[in-house]
Amino acid sequence: LSGLASNAVVSIIGVMILGHGIDRTGVMNRAVQPILRVAGSSQRRLLGLVSLAVGLISAFMQNIGAAALFLPAVLRIAKRSRFSPSRLLMPMGFAAILGGTLTMVASGPLIILNDLLRQGGHQPYSLFAVTPIGLVLLVAGILYFLALGPLVLPRAGEGEVGDDTGSNARDEAAEQRALTETWGLPQTVFRLQVPTGSAVVGRTVDEVDLWRGYCSNLILLQEADEVHHAPWRYTRFAAGQELALLGRRQDVERFAADHGLDLCPEPGALLEQLQSGELGGFVEVIVRPRAPFAGQSLRQIALRKRFGVEPVLRLPGAADQSQHEFSDQPLRPGDTLVVYGAWDRIRTLGSDPSFVLASAVGGESPEASSKGLLASLCFIAAIGLAIAGFPLSICLLSGAVAMVLLGVMPIDEAYRAVDWRTVFLLAGLIPLGVAMDNTGTAAWVAGGVTTVLAGSHPLILLVAVALLATLFSLFMSNVAATVLLVPLVMLMAQSASVPAPALGLLVAVCASNSFVLPTHQVNALLMAPGGYRNADYLRAGGLMTVLFVALAVGVIYLAYL
């Protein structure tokens, strides 16, 4: 790796691949289930345990991944227990962000900090050097919502909260029942045969107006030994085909009568597997912030052809329920789709960077789950090497390469697991920080700030740096804020006789202090499912921001100066 200009870029790539490997093999899903069972249906217990678990998981994987991991389960429990998801999702998201301050690999700012310290001639921090700050912040954040949650969280739509008892055991059938009851989805699949004289022969799925005219969905088409899940809209019907239609009986019977189709009284073996949930089912899908497919319609994406799933319902902003044809409506970040498909196709959809699955997926992939032990060993080995003192970038990249070599994931999936926008943003910002240092810009700004704060107590300097980093992170990437501010504060530290690494650490920690606006990607992800408005983040995040600055400054002053 000596030929690369920055170890931080390599470290971030390694973290992304390792996190994806742990997620795809179901390791984290299995770890989550005991937590949810212990929480039961108690809102306070669920808030505390989920927030703690998300925060701790965020110490070793991207916080957006940790939040997405718990999102489906929390939404389901909220619906079953009849209290608003808005009471749980914001605390969970804040905990994911706070957990990003627990280790030096937990977030981009902390990863890049060590590189910036080396450039300035300082000793880099060890893996757990930041843990005291992170623990204080995470515990304080959880206690903040446990104590003041009823005052700062939105109350709209909240129902009766379950008591502290009750089991949270969840099987696939119960998951599907909850989903169909929540959104009023059809639960019966009908089998139809296409005879020779049928009016649909030679026509495409799009031409028979199945969705708009009959409020039904074609979820499977079987021709001889070939089975097509969620056939593409331009697939043509032919005599001898068997169709599986999802809809109300009266609508399916009307469609069969209008087009001369035979409605079979027996479902057949394949449909029985579909009905039981063994092969497939419903799942909620949320369009991610900054999704590549945002602004495109389902027709333009070719959702059926690309992923083999059938869109059944669209819930823009998780509110407007429209069961009519919506193929030509552009997708927006935060839009929710309910789709039906085979479990393996749904997993493929969930691995796309445009979507996050907001419902549990049944039929766990044996191939993926069998690799769970290997994925865990690769992850533990990477962290162990870092603790032993080896360079962080080599440790993380070695773990990622081991996952590929051991078959945990194919190389092309590892490539897709990397958010290359983040990588190139970081790669472009590092030279910017170097340029600010070499041209004297950082020294000029540092001199001006030092003049204003001349003679002030070190605490005043710490507060000023913390507020500056917090402000920058609200309007630019937290990595960008770190790259720009760390060289500046290291020069300020020389004038103020304060340890430069401590000020740099304060900048990297406070770059995660993004709570008052939904600009952080975790907050953006949870905004639509939680039904939050900007005012909700201002109310809950305002106090959290003040608390974050006070605690971060206090711990740095007492333990790092």
MOCOR-V937011 format. One line per field, one symbol per residue. burial: + if it has 24 or more other ideal C-beta (glycine too) atoms within 12 Angstrom, else -. A space follows every 10 residues. Layout:
burial->???
//
This chain:
burial->-----+++++ ++++++++++ +++++++++- +++-++--++ ++++++++++ ++++++++++ ++++++++++ ++++++++++ +-++++++++ ++++++++++ ++++++++++ ++++++++++ -+-++-+-++ ++++++++++ ++++++--+- -+++------ ++-----+-+ -+--++-+++ -++-++++++ ++++---+-+ ----++-+-+ +--+++++++ ++----++++ +++-+-++-- +++++++--- ++--++--+- +++------+ +--++-+-++ +++++++++- +-+----++- +-++-+++++ +++++--+-- -++-+++-+- ++++++++++ ++++++++++ ++++++++++ +++++--+-- ++-+++-++- +++-++---- +++-++++++ ++++-+-++- --++--+++- -++-+++-++ -++--++--- -+---+--++ --+----+-- ++++++++++ ++++-+++++ ++++++++++ +++-++-+++ ++++++++++ ++++++++++ ++++++++++ ++---++-++ +++++-++++ +++++++--+ +
//
